[in-house]
Amino acid sequence: MTLFFDAVIAGLVIGSIYGLVGIGYTVVFNATRVFNLAQGDLVMVGVMTSYYVLDVLKLPQIADIAIILVFVGVVAMFEERTVVRIFLKKSGAASFGWFIATLGFSAAVETIVLVSFGNHPIVKIGSPFPLRGFHVGGVIIGYRQILVIATFVAVIAFLDLFYRKTWTGQAMRGTAEDREAASLIGINPVTMSRIAFLMGGIVAGIAGYVIAPITFSDPSVGLNFTLKGFLALAIGGFGSIRGAVAGGLALGVGEQLFDLYVDPRFEIVTGMLLILLVLSLRPEGLFKSSTARTV
C-alpha cells in the first residue's frame, strides 16, 4: 500500500508538470486558436536558463526566477511576432500554417540549446528547498514536490481570476472567436495575441523553474513535455483550463501506476489508453470548453 501512495504522490507531481504545459497551450489557444507546439521547448529553455544562472553565473535564486520569466517570455513573444502572427491574419486552410511554423520554431530552439549545452554533462540544478521531505504515514513527501504542486495550484487560481474578472481576459477569448469583430469594438487583436504568448511563455518559465531541480540540466526534455502536455489536453478537453488540470493529473498518476503494476518500459501506452477511454465516452474531453464568450 505504501508503494501505491508513493506512486500517487509522484504521479500528482508529474501530472502537475504536464498540467502546467497544458495550461500554457490553453492560454495561447484561448486567444489565438493556435496550439503552440513549441510550448514544451519553452519549458526546456526555462530549465536550461536556471542551470546557466545558478551553476554558471552563480547568481542567487531570486535572480534566477526573474531572469527565467523575462527571458522565456521574450522568446515566446519573439515566436509570436516572427512565426505565428502572419498566419493569424489569414483565413481558411492557410490559417493553419502555424502548425508547421511553431513546430519549426520548436526544432530551432532545441537545436540552439543542444549546440550551446549539448557537450555539457547533465548535472543537478539548485533549488530553494532541500532535497529532504517529511513523512505522512509511511509516505515521504519532498519539499520540492510540494513546490511543484503548490505552484500548479497558484497558476490555476491566478488564471481563473484573470479570465473571470479582468477585461483583458475576456478580450483575449473574444479575439479568438472573431478577430475582425473584436477589432470593431475596440480590441486590438495583435495586442491580445502578444499578451497570450507572453503569458504562455511566463507559465512555461514558471514550470521550468520549479522542475529544474527534478529534471536536472537535460536539454532534450522539451519534446517529451510538448507531447505529454498535448496528451493532457486531449484527455481533459482542448481550450479548457480545467481540462488541462484534469488531463495532466490523470496522465501523471496513470503513468506512475502503470509503471508500478505493469511495465515502465511501455509507459507511453498509458496516455493512449486514457485517450481511447475518455474520448470513447466524451469525444470533447473531460471538460468541454465553453462556446459562449463575453466581450
C-alpha positions in Angstrom: 0.0 0.0 0.0 2.9 2.4 0.7 4.2 1.8 -2.9 0.7 2.7 -4.1 0.7 6.0 -2.3 4.2 6.8 -3.3 3.2 6.3 -6.9 0.2 8.5 -6.5 2.2 11.3 -4.9 4.8 11.0 -7.7 2.0 11.0 -10.3 0.5 14.2 -8.8 3.9 15.9 -9.1 4.5 14.7 -12.7 0.8 15.4 -13.5 1.3 19.0 -12.2 4.2 19.4 -14.7 2.1 18.1 -17.5 -0.8 20.3 -16.4 1.5 23.4 -16.4 2.5 22.6 -20.0 -1.2 22.1 -20.9 -2.1 25.4 -19.3 0.5 27.1 -21.4 -1.1 25.6 -24.5 -4.5 26.7 -23.4 -3.6 30.3 -22.6 -2.3 30.7 -26.2 -5.2 28.7 -27.7 -7.9 30.7 -25.9 -6.7 33.9 -27.5 -5.4 32.8 -30.9 -6.8 29.4 -31.7 -3.2 28.3 -32.2 -1.6 25.3 -30.5 1.9 26.4 -29.8 3.9 23.2 -30.5 7.0 24.9 -29.0 5.4 25.1 -25.6 7.4 22.1 -24.2 10.7 23.5 -25.6 9.9 26.9 -23.8 9.8 24.9 -20.6 13.1 23.3 -21.5 14.5 26.8 -22.1 13.4 27.7 -18.6 15.2 24.6 -17.2 18.4 25.4 -19.1 18.3 29.1 -18.1 18.0 28.0 -14.5 21.1 25.9 -15.0 23.0 28.7 -16.6 22.1 31.3 -14.0 22.7 29.1 -10.9 25.5 26.9 -12.0 27.4 29.0 -14.5 26.8 32.6 -13.4 26.4 31.6 -9.7 23.6 34.1 -9.1 21.0 33.7 -6.3 17.6 32.1 -6.6 15.7 35.4 -6.7 17.8 36.4 -9.8 17.2 33.0 -11.3 13.4 33.2 -11.3 13.4 36.8 -12.5 15.7 36.1 -15.4 13.8 32.9 -16.4 10.5 34.7 -16.5 11.8 37.6 -18.5 13.9 35.5 -20.9 11.3 32.8 -21.7 8.6 35.5 -22.0 10.7 37.3 -24.6 11.4 34.1 -26.5 7.6 33.4 -26.6 6.9 36.9 -27.8 9.6 36.6 -30.5 7.9 33.4 -31.7 4.5 35.2 -31.9 6.0 38.1 -33.9 8.1 36.1 -36.3 6.4 32.8 -37.0 2.8 33.0 -35.8 1.3 36.5 -36.4 1.3 36.2 -40.2 -1.0 33.1 -40.0 -3.4 34.9 -37.7 -4.2 37.3 -40.5 -5.1 34.5 -42.9 -8.4 32.6 -43.3 -9.3 29.1 -44.5 -6.7 26.4 -44.8 -3.8 29.0 -45.0 -4.6 29.9 -41.4 -3.3 26.6 -40.2 0.2 27.2 -41.3 1.0 27.9 -37.6 1.2 24.1 -37.2 4.4 23.8 -39.2 5.6 27.3 -38.1 5.5 26.5 -34.4 6.9 23.0 -34.9 9.8 24.5 -36.9 10.4 27.1 -34.1 10.4 24.3 -31.6 13.1 22.4 -33.6 15.1 25.6 -34.0 15.0 26.3 -30.2 16.0 22.8 -29.4 18.9 22.8 -31.9 20.2 26.1 -30.5 20.1 24.8 -26.9 21.7 21.5 -27.9 24.5 23.2 -29.7 25.0 25.5 -26.7 24.8 23.0 -23.9 24.9 19.5 -25.6 28.6 18.9 -24.7 28.0 19.7 -21.0 27.3 16.9 -18.6 23.8 16.7 -17.2 24.1 18.0 -13.6 21.7 18.8 -10.8 20.3 22.3 -10.6 19.9 24.1 -7.3 16.6 24.6 -5.6 15.4 27.0 -2.8 14.3 23.9 -0.9 16.3 21.0 0.4 16.1 17.5 -1.1 14.6 16.0 2.1 10.9 16.0 3.0 8.6 14.8 5.7 6.7 11.6 6.5 3.0 11.2 6.2 2.4 7.7 7.5 4.8 5.6 5.5 5.0 8.0 2.6 7.8 10.6 2.2 6.7 13.9 0.6 9.6 16.0 -0.6 9.6 19.8 -0.3 10.5 20.1 -3.9 7.5 18.0 -4.8 5.3 20.3 -2.7 6.8 23.3 -4.6 5.7 21.9 -7.9 2.1 21.1 -6.8 1.7 24.5 -4.9 2.9 26.4 -8.0 0.5 24.4 -10.1 -2.4 25.4 -7.8 -1.3 29.1 -7.7 -1.1 29.3 -11.5 -4.6 27.8 -11.8 -6.0 30.2 -9.3 -4.4 33.3 -10.9 -5.7 32.3 -14.4 -9.2 31.6 -13.2 -9.4 35.1 -11.7 -7.7 36.6 -14.7 -10.3 35.2 -17.2 -13.3 35.8 -15.0 -12.5 39.2 -13.5 -10.4 41.2 -16.0 -11.4 42.9 -19.2 -8.2 41.7 -20.8 -9.0 38.0 -20.1 -12.4 38.4 -21.7 -11.0 40.3 -24.6 -8.4 37.5 -25.3 -11.2 35.0 -25.5 -13.3 37.3 -27.8 -10.3 37.8 -30.1 -10.0 34.0 -30.6 -13.7 33.8 -31.7 -13.6 36.6 -34.3 -10.5 38.9 -34.7 -12.4 41.3 -37.0 -15.4 41.6 -34.8 -13.2 42.1 -31.8 -11.3 44.9 -33.5 -14.6 46.6 -34.4 -15.4 47.1 -30.7 -12.0 48.4 -29.7 -10.0 45.3 -29.0 -6.6 45.2 -30.7 -6.1 41.5 -31.8 -2.3 42.0 -32.2 -2.0 43.1 -28.6 -4.2 40.2 -27.4 -2.1 37.7 -29.3 1.1 39.2 -27.9 -0.2 39.1 -24.4 -1.3 35.5 -24.8 2.2 34.4 -26.0 3.8 36.4 -23.2 1.6 34.6 -20.6 2.2 31.3 -22.2 5.9 32.0 -22.0 5.7 33.0 -18.4 3.8 29.8 -17.5 6.5 27.8 -19.3 9.2 29.7 -17.4 7.5 29.1 -14.1 7.2 25.4 -15.0 10.9 25.3 -16.0 12.0 26.9 -12.7 10.1 24.5 -10.4 11.0 21.4 -12.3 14.7 22.2 -13.0 15.9 20.6 -9.7 13.9 17.5 -10.7 14.9 17.1 -14.3 18.5 18.3 -14.0 20.2 20.2 -16.9 18.9 18.0 -19.7 18.4 19.9 -22.9 16.4 17.1 -24.6 13.3 17.2 -22.4 11.4 19.7 -24.5 9.8 17.2 -26.9 8.6 15.0 -24.1 6.9 17.9 -22.4 5.3 19.0 -25.7 3.8 15.6 -26.3 2.7 15.0 -22.7 1.1 18.4 -22.4 -0.8 17.8 -25.7 -1.9 14.4 -24.4 -3.2 16.1 -21.2 -5.2 18.5 -23.3 -6.7 15.7 -25.5 -7.8 13.9 -22.3 -9.1 16.9 -20.5 -10.5 18.9 -23.3 -9.0 21.5 -25.6 -9.4 25.1 -24.7 -10.2 24.4 -21.0 -8.0 25.3 -18.1 -9.9 22.7 -16.0 -9.3 20.2 -18.8 -5.6 20.8 -18.8 -5.6 20.3 -15.0 -7.6 17.1 -15.0 -5.8 15.7 -18.1 -2.4 16.4 -16.7 -3.1 14.8 -13.3 -4.9 11.8 -14.8 -1.9 11.2 -17.1 0.7 11.7 -14.4 -1.0 9.4 -11.9 -1.9 6.9 -14.6 1.7 6.6 -15.8 3.1 6.0 -12.3 0.5 3.3 -11.6 1.2 1.7 -14.9 5.0 1.8 -14.1 4.3 0.2 -10.7 1.8 -2.6 -11.7 2.6 -3.2 -15.4 5.9 -2.3 -17.1 7.7 1.1 -17.1 9.1 0.4 -20.5 5.7 0.8 -22.0 4.7 3.9 -20.1 3.6 5.8 -23.2 0.8 3.3 -23.6 -0.9 4.9 -20.6 -1.6 8.1 -22.5 -3.0 6.2 -25.4 -5.3 4.1 -23.2 -6.6 7.2 -21.4 -7.3 9.0 -24.6 -9.2 6.0 -26.0 -11.2 5.6 -22.8 -12.1 9.2 -22.4 -12.8 10.0 -26.0 -15.0 6.9 -26.4 -17.2 8.3 -23.6 -16.7 12.0 -24.1 -15.4 12.9 -27.5 -14.8 16.6 -26.4 -12.7 15.5 -23.5 -13.4 15.5 -19.7 -14.2 19.3 -19.7 -15.6 20.9 -22.8 -14.5 24.4 -23.5 -17.3 26.9 -23.2 -18.6 28.2 -26.6 -20.2 31.3 -25.2 -17.9 34.3 -24.9 -18.4 37.6 -23.2 -16.6 40.6 -24.8 
